[in-house]
Amino acid sequence: MFRTVKASAVAVLFCAVAVPVLAGCDEASDPDEDAPTSSAAAGTGQAGTDPVSGTVKITVDGRSVNVSCSGAPAGDRPVVVLLAGLGDGLDKLAGFQKALSGQGRVCSYDRLGEGASDQPDGPQTFDSTGKVLTGVLDRVAGHHPVVLAGHSLGGLIAARYAPSHRDRVAGLVLMDATPSTIVADTTTLIPESATGQAAELRGQSLAVYGGQNPEKLTIQDGKAGSAGDIPVEVVQHGQPYLAAVPEYGAALEKAWSEGQRKWLGLSGRAKPVTAATSGHYIYVDQPDVAVQAIQRVTAAAAE
């Protein structure tokens, strides 16, 4: 039974495949047969070079970053950039990216420590992972605006990045994004006195937040800033999978929902969406809901 609970809890903990007890991202996600084929081409991580097409390696601040782009630019529509959750690479997003690329240019990338990208030199913060994202955007979008569409930890990174980069982020789609208060939620709702499975979950969670994850990213809580008056859609799961966590599940589910509500504060044009039959992996369980959200935000950002 707890194997199922742990797979569900992985969603809360950014799919931390580096922690054996929480392994399970591969079970939740959906590798696609049409994953992009790797290419030997390489870029510089700077704007002004040839557009990325297919899957290539670029260099950002001396590190090799694996990126994939598909679809053709469509007028003034922003470039869509997908950000996966922790433990997931761009290969997990391949089918979803393909579904989106019929209406414009769509890109994804492996963050340092994920997929085919280099390992980070040392511990990462939201600032350092944001600098890599900037390098990726320079290369895949140049001077064009972007819509960031992030799942889980990718959503948290996108939401923390956008307020400081209003000049280029024209829209956001957050797919069950990790709440901005995830550390406090976990330590408050699963007390230090917890025993058994809950204690194990709490301990592993704190290890993940402290940097014991594939990206060596230290997770710290922070307020959701303002991203300006941009279109934002916050897509939340409809199936209460967190309720499966023994004793504390209902409270975790409530806190996750509250975390999604807080993301609406990013913009006066933010809207909530519920994927009624989906668990954490919305782009796998209900890809149509995620695709439509991204299409709406991209169209609104182009107006």
Stockholm file with secondary structure:
# STOCKHOLM 1.0

chainA/1-303         MFRTVKASAVAVLFCAVAVPVLAGCDEASDPDEDAPTSSAAAGTGQAGTDPVSGTVKITVDGRSVNVSCSGAPAGDRPVVVLLAGLGDGLDKLAGFQKALSGQGRVCSYDRLGEGASDQPDGPQTFDSTGKVLTGVLDRVAGHHPVVLAGHSLGGLIAARYAPSHRDRVAGLVLMDATPSTIVADTTTLIPESATGQAAELRGQSLAVYGGQNPEKLTIQDGKAGSAGDIPVEVVQHGQPYLAAVPEYGAALEKAWSEGQRKWLGLSGRAKPVTAATSGHYIYVDQPDVAVQAIQRVTAAAAE
#=GR chainA/1-303 SS CHHHHHHHHHHHTTCCTTSGGGCCHHHHSCCCTTCCCEEEEEECSSTTSCCCCEEEEEEETTEEEEEEEESCCCTTCCEEEEECCTTCCGGGGHHHHHHHGGGSCEEEECCTTSTTSCCCSSCBCHHHHHHHHHHHHHHHTTTSCEEEEEETHHHHHHHHHGGGCTTTEEEEEEESCCCTTHHHHHHHHSCTTCCHHHHHHHHHHHHHHTTCSTTCBCCCCCCCCCCCSCCEEEEEESSCGGGGSTTTHHHHHHHHHHHHHHHGGGCTTEEEEEETTCCSCHHHHCHHHHHHHHHHHHHHHHC
#=GC SS_cons         CHHHHHHHHHHHTTCCTTSGGGCCHHHHSCCCTTCCCEEEEEECSSTTSCCCCEEEEEEETTEEEEEEEESCCCTTCCEEEEECCTTCCGGGGHHHHHHHGGGSCEEEECCTTSTTSCCCSSCBCHHHHHHHHHHHHHHHTTTSCEEEEEETHHHHHHHHHGGGCTTTEEEEEEESCCCTTHHHHHHHHSCTTCCHHHHHHHHHHHHHHTTCSTTCBCCCCCCCCCCCSCCEEEEEESSCGGGGSTTTHHHHHHHHHHHHHHHGGGCTTEEEEEETTCCSCHHHHCHHHHHHHHHHHHHHHHC
//
